[in-house]
Protein backbone atom coordinates (compact mmCIF):
# COMPACT_ATOMS: atom_id res chain seq x y z
CA UNK A 1 0.00 0.00 0.00
CA UNK A 2 1.19 3.49 -0.84
CA UNK A 3 0.06 6.48 1.22
CA UNK A 4 0.21 9.74 -0.74
CA UNK A 5 0.09 12.90 1.37
CA UNK A 6 -0.37 15.77 -1.10
CA UNK A 7 0.17 19.41 -0.12
CA UNK A 8 -0.59 22.49 -2.19
CA UNK A 9 2.20 25.09 -2.10
CA UNK A 10 2.05 28.08 0.24
CA UNK A 11 0.68 31.48 -0.70
CA UNK A 12 2.48 33.82 -3.10
CA UNK A 13 1.88 37.49 -3.79
CA UNK A 14 0.39 36.46 -7.14
CA UNK A 15 -2.14 34.27 -5.31
CA UNK A 16 -3.02 37.17 -3.06
CA UNK A 17 -3.25 39.70 -5.89
CA UNK A 18 -5.17 37.46 -8.30
CA UNK A 19 -2.59 36.92 -11.03
CA UNK A 20 -2.32 33.84 -13.25
CA UNK A 21 0.86 32.02 -12.19
CA UNK A 22 1.27 29.04 -14.48
CA UNK A 23 4.96 28.20 -14.62
CA UNK A 24 6.20 31.63 -13.52
CA UNK A 25 9.10 31.61 -11.00
CA UNK A 26 7.06 33.26 -8.25
CA UNK A 27 8.37 32.87 -4.67
CA UNK A 28 6.30 32.34 -1.55
CA UNK A 29 5.38 35.43 0.44
CA UNK A 30 5.73 35.56 4.23
CA UNK A 31 2.23 34.17 4.72
CA UNK A 32 3.10 31.27 2.43
CA UNK A 33 6.31 30.56 4.29
CA UNK A 34 4.47 30.54 7.61
CA UNK A 35 1.79 28.23 6.17
CA UNK A 36 4.49 25.80 5.03
CA UNK A 37 6.26 25.87 8.39
CA UNK A 38 3.01 25.14 10.24
CA UNK A 39 2.03 22.29 7.93
CA UNK A 40 5.55 20.90 8.11
CA UNK A 41 5.27 20.65 11.90
CA UNK A 42 1.88 18.95 11.57
CA UNK A 43 3.20 16.49 9.00
CA UNK A 44 6.14 15.59 11.21
CA UNK A 45 3.72 14.76 14.04
CA UNK A 46 1.28 12.85 11.81
CA UNK A 47 3.29 10.80 9.29
CA UNK A 48 6.54 8.96 8.83
CA UNK A 49 7.42 10.19 5.35
CA UNK A 50 9.67 7.91 3.30
CA UNK A 51 10.32 10.14 0.30
CA UNK A 52 9.12 13.28 -1.44
CA UNK A 53 7.84 14.08 -4.91
CA UNK A 54 7.30 17.71 -5.91
CA UNK A 55 6.68 20.06 -8.78
CA UNK A 56 9.91 21.63 -9.99
CA UNK A 57 8.52 25.20 -9.96
CA UNK A 58 9.92 27.77 -7.51
CA UNK A 59 6.92 28.03 -5.18
CA UNK A 60 6.74 24.26 -4.70
CA UNK A 61 10.50 23.97 -4.25
CA UNK A 62 10.38 26.59 -1.50
CA UNK A 63 7.38 24.92 0.13
CA UNK A 64 9.15 21.55 0.03
CA UNK A 65 12.27 22.96 1.67
CA UNK A 66 10.22 24.47 4.49
CA UNK A 67 8.23 21.26 5.03
CA UNK A 68 11.45 19.26 5.27
CA UNK A 69 12.76 21.58 7.98
CA UNK A 70 10.26 19.74 10.21
CA UNK A 71 9.82 16.40 8.44
CA UNK A 72 13.57 15.88 8.21
CA UNK A 73 15.99 15.11 5.41
CA UNK A 74 14.33 12.90 2.79
CA UNK A 75 14.99 11.91 -0.80
CA UNK A 76 13.29 14.50 -3.04
CA UNK A 77 12.44 14.22 -6.73
CA UNK A 78 11.42 17.52 -8.37
CA UNK A 79 9.37 16.67 -11.46
CA UNK A 80 7.65 18.63 -14.22
CA UNK A 81 4.75 16.13 -14.16
CA UNK A 82 3.40 17.85 -11.03
CA UNK A 83 3.49 21.42 -12.41
CA UNK A 84 0.53 23.74 -12.59
CA UNK A 85 -1.05 24.28 -16.01
CA UNK A 86 1.24 26.08 -18.46
CA UNK A 87 -0.61 29.30 -19.34
CA UNK A 88 1.66 30.50 -22.13
CA UNK A 89 0.96 34.09 -23.20
CA UNK A 90 -1.65 34.59 -20.44
CA UNK A 91 0.79 33.94 -17.60
CA UNK A 92 1.04 36.96 -15.30
CA UNK A 93 -2.28 38.55 -16.30
CA UNK A 94 -4.90 39.21 -13.63
CA UNK A 95 -7.81 36.81 -13.21
CA UNK A 96 -10.18 39.67 -14.03
CA UNK A 97 -8.37 40.63 -17.22
CA UNK A 98 -8.31 37.05 -18.48
CA UNK A 99 -11.95 36.51 -17.56
CA UNK A 100 -12.97 39.67 -19.42
CA UNK A 101 -10.78 39.27 -22.53
CA UNK A 102 -9.98 35.54 -22.80
CA UNK A 103 -12.59 33.69 -20.70
CA UNK A 104 -11.77 30.19 -21.99
CA UNK A 105 -8.29 30.51 -20.42
CA UNK A 106 -9.36 31.75 -16.99
CA UNK A 107 -10.41 30.10 -13.76
CA UNK A 108 -14.17 30.05 -14.25
CA UNK A 109 -16.70 27.44 -15.33
CA UNK A 110 -16.45 28.81 -18.88
CA UNK A 111 -12.78 27.86 -18.96
CA UNK A 112 -13.34 24.56 -17.16
CA UNK A 113 -15.74 23.48 -19.90
CA UNK A 114 -13.17 24.31 -22.58
CA UNK A 115 -10.84 21.48 -21.54
CA UNK A 116 -9.24 21.17 -24.98
CA UNK A 117 -8.52 24.92 -25.38
CA UNK A 118 -4.75 25.49 -25.56
CA UNK A 119 -3.26 28.94 -24.92
CA UNK A 120 -0.39 29.98 -27.18
CA UNK A 121 2.76 28.53 -25.63
CA UNK A 122 0.78 26.68 -22.96
CA UNK A 123 -1.28 23.56 -22.21
CA UNK A 124 -4.92 22.54 -22.28
CA UNK A 125 -6.54 21.12 -19.15
CA UNK A 126 -6.59 17.80 -21.01
CA UNK A 127 -2.80 17.98 -21.36
CA UNK A 128 -2.42 18.60 -17.64
CA UNK A 129 -4.68 15.68 -16.76
CA UNK A 130 -2.67 13.31 -18.96
CA UNK A 131 0.64 14.12 -17.29
CA UNK A 132 -0.69 14.31 -13.72
CA UNK A 133 -2.83 11.16 -13.85
CA UNK A 134 -0.21 9.30 -15.82
CA UNK A 135 2.39 9.98 -13.15
CA UNK A 136 0.01 9.26 -10.27
CA UNK A 137 -1.08 5.92 -11.72
CA UNK A 138 2.56 4.85 -11.72
CA UNK A 139 3.03 5.39 -7.97
CA UNK A 140 1.43 2.23 -6.56
CA UNK A 141 2.61 -1.33 -6.65
CA UNK A 142 5.90 -1.00 -4.79
CA UNK A 143 6.82 -1.49 -1.17
CA UNK A 144 4.56 -0.03 1.50
CA UNK A 145 5.57 3.60 1.89
CA UNK A 146 4.38 7.13 2.59
CA UNK A 147 5.00 9.68 -0.15
CA UNK A 148 4.82 13.42 0.42
CA UNK A 149 3.65 15.15 -2.77
CA UNK A 150 4.02 18.94 -3.07
CA UNK A 151 2.10 20.36 -6.00
CA UNK A 152 -0.46 22.96 -7.13
CA UNK A 153 -4.20 23.60 -7.04
CA UNK A 154 -4.89 22.51 -10.61
CA UNK A 155 -3.20 19.10 -10.38
CA UNK A 156 -4.89 18.45 -7.02
CA UNK A 157 -8.35 19.24 -8.46
CA UNK A 158 -7.68 16.91 -11.37
CA UNK A 159 -6.30 14.17 -9.13
CA UNK A 160 -9.27 14.25 -6.76
CA UNK A 161 -11.71 14.13 -9.67
CA UNK A 162 -9.83 11.23 -11.22
CA UNK A 163 -10.03 9.22 -8.00
CA UNK A 164 -13.76 9.96 -7.72
CA UNK A 165 -14.42 9.02 -11.34
CA UNK A 166 -15.50 12.55 -12.32
CA UNK A 167 -15.16 14.14 -15.71
CA UNK A 168 -12.49 16.79 -16.15
CA UNK A 169 -14.89 19.75 -16.02
CA UNK A 170 -16.54 18.42 -12.86
CA UNK A 171 -13.13 17.88 -11.28
CA UNK A 172 -12.15 21.51 -11.82
CA UNK A 173 -15.50 23.03 -10.85
CA UNK A 174 -15.97 21.03 -7.64
CA UNK A 175 -12.55 21.27 -5.98
CA UNK A 176 -10.84 24.38 -4.59
CA UNK A 177 -7.87 23.46 -2.36
CA UNK A 178 -6.46 26.29 -0.27
CA UNK A 179 -2.76 27.07 -0.01
CA UNK A 180 -1.01 24.37 2.05
CA UNK A 181 -4.17 22.24 2.27
CA UNK A 182 -3.45 18.53 2.77
CA UNK A 183 -5.01 15.67 0.80
CA UNK A 184 -4.33 12.07 1.83
CA UNK A 185 -4.80 9.14 -0.55
CA UNK A 186 -4.29 5.42 -0.02
CA UNK A 187 -3.27 3.48 -3.13
CA UNK A 188 -3.74 -0.26 -2.72
CA UNK A 189 -3.25 -2.17 -5.95
CA UNK A 190 -5.66 -0.69 -8.47
CA UNK A 191 -7.87 1.00 -5.86
CA UNK A 192 -7.38 4.49 -4.45
CA UNK A 193 -9.21 5.80 -1.37
CA UNK A 194 -9.45 9.43 -0.25
CA UNK A 195 -8.70 9.68 3.47
CA UNK A 196 -8.41 13.47 3.81
CA UNK A 197 -9.59 15.97 1.21
CA UNK A 198 -7.98 19.40 0.86
CA UNK A 199 -8.02 20.18 4.58
CA UNK A 200 -5.84 22.81 6.22
CA UNK A 201 -4.52 21.23 9.45
CA UNK A 202 -5.53 22.98 12.65
CA UNK A 203 -2.51 23.53 14.89
CA UNK A 204 -4.21 25.69 17.52
Secondary structure, 3 states (H helix, E strand, C coil): CEEEEEEECCCEHHHHHCECCCCCCCCECHHHHHHHHHHHHHHHHHCCCCEEEEECCHHHHHHHHHHHHHHCCCEEEEEHHHCCCCEHHHCCCEHHHHHHHCHHHCCCHHHHHCCCCCCCCECCHHHHHHHHHHHHCCCCCCCCEEEEEEECHHHHHHHHHHHHCCCHHHHHHHCCCCCCCEEEEEEECCEEEEEEEEECCCCC
